[in-house]
Amino acid sequence: MLSFNLPLLLSYCLIFSNGASSHLLPRAGDDPGGHQWLGHDKVPALTQNASPGLEGQLELRFNPSLYISGGCDIYPAVDASGSLGAGLKPTGGGRSGCDKGGNGQVYARRGTSQDRTGIMYSYYVPKVRWGKGNDEGHRHYWASIVVWINRWGCDAEDVTSVWPVGLSFTADHATWQTASAGVTTYEASGVGLDTPTRPRMQIHDNAITPFGNGDASKAFGRTLKYMDAAYRESFYGGLKEAQGCDGGGKTPTTEAPSSTTTAPAIDDPPR
């Protein structure tokens, strides 16, 4: 697990329900829970530390590359001693005071919904604005991407048999959107075969969307540290876990699946 207090960290994050919507925690004042506040740009990023074993390999294999097209850069939320970023007042321009975050940090958590597996990647920004006026935004914001995955074949320890089938992402400060895996482009992860498994996504202020046709050189991965609302059964279609293990379908070996209703074609990778 993580080297810091994950429940405290995630107390800033979105609460998920069984639908595809979410709501924000009541904002009755920020409480650091006995920890120290630091300036939003004074929190050092933690070194990369994925979960142990296969879980960590999967976290790294699907860690999205994120392009920031507007609003704040991604910043670390907490340091190794538990000190927390104090955020920024939601005033000024969308990038005012928060345009030097660098690669920031991504916090990953693996879980299940409806017996399906997803990996949630969450990003912290010190303020967010979704309209003009000081009431159209607030201090602290979490944006999240869930990569829904499925395994083909019988070997439960083979990381290369696991591929993305769907994406869920926070579309604004209170709702989720979903898309099939083929709507965006991918880049190689370096985990397992050198094939494209990291989805390229973009964030503009509070909204994340697929980065399907943009300049790939502008999308960067974030340093990773080691859920029900985002799930969609349609991601999986007729797929079952360990698809093809009983000989009932082709197993991908070098390319990501392009369809969630049939076993993926080897010559049809995400683009």
N, C-alpha and C positions, 0 to 999 in steps of 0.2 A: 504494500500500500504506500501511500504518499508519506513524505517525511514531515508534513504539516497537517493541521487540523482540517481535514476535508469537509466535515459537516459545517464548520464555521465558514469556510470559503464558499460553499455552495448555498449558504444562507442568503447570499446576494442573488442567486440564480433564479431562473424561472421554476415555478411549481407546475408539474405536469398532471393532467387528469386523463381520463380514458378516451377523450375525443382528440381532435387535432387542434384544440385551442389551449391557451394557457393564460394564467393571470399572474400579475405581479404581487410580490409580497407587500403588505401594507407599509407605506412609507411614513412612519410616525417618528422619524429621526434615526440617524445611523448609530448603531451600537457596536463598538469594536469587541465587545465581550471580554474586556480586560486586556486586550492587546493594544499595541501602540499604533497610532496613525502615522503614516509617512506621506510626504508629498507624492502626488501621483507619478511624478517622473523620478522619484528617488528609490523606487522599489527594484532591487536587482532581480533579474530573471534567475530562476533555479536551473541547475544543469539538467539535461534531459535524463529522465528516469522512468521508462515505461514499466508496466507491470511485469512480473517475472514470467518466464517461459512463453508458451504459445500465446497467451493473452497479450503480452507485451509485443510480440511479433505482429499480431493482428492490429494492435493500436498503431504501430508504426507503418504497417502496410497500407492503411487506408487514411492516414493523417492528411487532411485536405491541404491544398495550396490555396492561399487566400489573397485576393487582390482587393485593395482598399480604393474604391473609386470616389469616395466622399465621406466626410465625417472623421472621427478620431482614428488614429492608429491604434493597434492592439498593444496593451500594456500589461506587464505582470500585475497580479492582484495581491500577492502575498509574498513575503520573503521567508527564508529558512527558519527564522525565529518566530514567525507568526505575525509580524507587523503587517498592517494592511494599507493599501493605497487609499488616500483620502478623497480621491475623485476631484471633480471640478464642478463649479456652478454651471448650469446649462445656459450660459449667456455668450454673446459674441457670435462669431462665425462657427460653423460646424467643426472646423479644424483648429479653431483658435485655442492655443495653449496645449494642444494634444497632437501635434503633427510630427513628433520626433520619437515615436515609440519603437522604431526599428522593427525587428522581427517579433518582439513581444513574447507571449507565452500562450500555449494551448493546454487546457486541462481535459483529460480524457477519462471516460467512465464507461465500462462495458456492462450491458444489462439485457434483459429480455422483456418482451411484451407479446402476449398471445403465443408463447413458446417460440418466438423468433428472436434472433440476436441482433442487437444494434450497438454501435459504438458512438457515444455522444462526445463531440469535441466542442468545448466551450471557450469563448473568448471574452476578455474583459476590456471595456473602454471606460475612461474616467467620467465621461458625460455623453449624453445623446440628445439630439434635437430632431424632431420630426415635423416641425413647422415653425413659422415665425412667432415671435413672442416668447417670453420667459416661462410661460405655462405649457409650452409645447416641447417639453424635454425634462430631463432630470439628471441629477448626479448619479453616477454608477450605472452601468448597463452591461448585461450579459447577452451575447448572441451565440447561438448554438447550431451545430450541424450534426445530424444523426446519419451515419452510414449503415444501412441495413445490409446484412451479409448472409450468404448461404454457402454451405459446403457441398461439393460434388465428390463422389467416390467414398471409399470405405476407410481411408486412413485419417483418423481424427487428429493426428499430430502433424499432418502435412499442411503447412501454411499456404502452399501454392494451390491447394484445392479449394480455397475460400475466395469468393468474389463478391463485389457489390451488386445488389439487385435493386436498390432504391435509395433515395435521399430525402430527408426531411430537414427543414431549416426554418429559423425564425424569420418571418417575413416583415414583421414590425414588432412593436413593443408588447403585443398581446396575442399574436396569432402565429400559427405554423403554416407552411406550404410544403407540398411534397412533389416529387418528380421521380420518374424512372431513372435507372442508372445511366441510360444512354443519352440523356439530354445535355450533358456537359462533356468536356474533354478531360483527359487524365494524363498524369505523368508517372514515370517509374518511381518506385519506392525504395529500391535497393534491398527489399526483404523478399527472399525467395528468388524466383526468376525475375530478370530485369525487364518486367512488363508493366504497362501503365495501370496502376491501381489507385493512385491518389487523385481524387476528384478536384478539379479546379473550380473554385467558387469565388464570388465577389461580394463585398459588403459595401453598402452606401448608407451612411448614417446608421439607422437601426435595422435595415433590411438586408438579408442575405439572399442571393439568387445564384443560379448556375452561371459559370463563366464559359459559355459554349463557344463563342466566336471571338474572344478578345485576344490580345497579345499575351501569349503564354509567359513571356519573359517578365511580366509584371506581377505574376502570382508567386508568392513565397510561402514556404512551409514555416510553421512556428515550432519552437522548442516544446516538446511534449512532456507533460508530467501526468506521471500517474498520480425506469423512464417511460412511460406508456403513451403519452399524447401524440408522439410523432409517428407511431406505427400505422402502416396501411397494408392490409392483407393483399391488395392488388399487386404489391411489389413482387410477391412470390408466385402468384398465379397457381399453377398446378405443381409447383416445386415442393419437394420434401427435403428435410435434412438428410445429408449423405445421398443426394440425388445421384443415381446411376450405380450405387453400390450393389444393387441386385441385378445389374445388367440391363436396366430398363432405360438407359439414355446415355448419350455421349458425355464424357467427362472433359472439361476444359483442361488444357495443359499449358498453353502458352499465351492465351488471350483471355480477356475479361468477357463475361457474358454480355450479349447485346439484347437479350430478350428474357423476360421473366416467365414466359409461358412454355418455352421449350428449352432443352439443353442448348447451350451457346454454340454458335458456329466458330470453329477455330480461326477462320479467316475474316472474322467480323468483329474486330476490337472496338472499344469506344474511341471516338476521335475528338 
